[in-house]
Amino acid sequence: MPDTTLVKVSSKGLITLPKKIRSELSIEEGHYLSISSDKDTIIFRKARIEIDYENSDDAWKEYTKRRLMPPYPQTR
């Protein structure tokens, strides 16, 4: 069974990912996570964002709709 750590949600809805988890998954400042829910479970996954700065604003809006790339390969 995986380790469980209790975290508190701030008044703005923020949480802190425990250092142990960040280290194990190589999550660093500026990385993106996708978040989803399934009944009473919250699921975080590492996500890659591919940015193309040369697109026009309209193209950028379309691009952001599909910006989350498949998650990084599992590290375990």
C-alpha positions as CSV (number, residue, x, y, z in Angstrom):
1,M,0.0,0.0,0.0
2,P,1.4,3.5,-0.9
3,D,2.5,5.9,1.8
4,T,-0.3,8.3,2.8
5,T,0.4,11.9,3.8
6,L,-2.3,14.3,5.1
7,V,-2.2,17.7,3.5
8,K,-4.4,20.7,4.2
9,V,-6.3,22.8,1.6
10,S,-5.8,26.5,2.0
11,S,-8.6,29.1,1.8
12,K,-7.6,29.6,-1.8
13,G,-7.8,25.9,-2.6
14,L,-4.0,25.4,-2.6
15,I,-2.2,22.3,-1.4
16,T,1.5,21.5,-1.0
17,L,2.8,18.3,-2.6
18,P,5.0,16.6,0.0
19,K,8.8,16.8,-0.7
20,K,9.1,13.0,-0.8
21,I,6.5,12.7,-3.5
22,R,8.0,15.6,-5.5
23,S,11.4,13.9,-5.3
24,E,10.2,10.4,-6.2
25,L,8.4,11.7,-9.3
26,S,11.0,14.4,-10.2
27,I,8.4,17.2,-10.0
28,E,10.0,20.6,-9.9
29,E,8.9,24.2,-9.9
30,G,7.2,25.1,-13.1
31,H,6.1,21.5,-14.0
32,Y,2.5,20.9,-14.8
33,L,0.2,18.3,-13.3
34,S,-3.2,17.3,-14.7
35,I,-5.9,16.7,-12.1
36,S,-9.1,14.6,-12.4
37,S,-11.5,13.1,-9.9
38,D,-13.3,9.8,-9.7
39,K,-16.0,9.7,-7.0
40,D,-14.0,10.4,-3.8
41,T,-10.6,10.1,-5.3
42,I,-8.4,12.9,-6.7
43,I,-5.9,11.9,-9.3
44,F,-2.8,13.9,-10.2
45,R,-0.6,13.0,-13.2
46,K,2.5,14.6,-14.5
47,A,1.8,16.4,-17.8
48,R,3.8,17.9,-20.5
49,I,2.9,21.2,-22.1
50,E,4.2,21.8,-25.6
51,I,4.3,25.6,-26.4
52,D,4.5,27.1,-29.9
53,Y,5.0,30.8,-29.5
54,E,4.7,31.5,-33.2
55,N,1.0,30.7,-33.4
56,S,-1.4,33.6,-33.8
57,D,-3.8,34.3,-30.9
58,D,-6.6,32.3,-32.5
59,A,-4.4,29.4,-33.2
60,W,-3.1,29.6,-29.6
61,K,-6.7,29.4,-28.2
62,E,-7.3,26.2,-30.2
63,Y,-4.0,24.8,-29.2
64,T,-4.7,25.4,-25.5
65,K,-7.8,23.3,-25.7
66,R,-5.6,20.2,-26.4
67,R,-2.4,21.4,-24.6
68,L,-2.1,18.5,-22.2
69,M,0.1,15.9,-23.7
70,P,0.1,12.2,-22.5
71,P,1.6,11.9,-19.1
72,Y,5.3,11.2,-18.6
73,P,6.2,7.5,-18.5
74,Q,5.7,5.9,-15.1
75,T,8.8,6.2,-13.0
76,R,8.1,3.1,-10.9
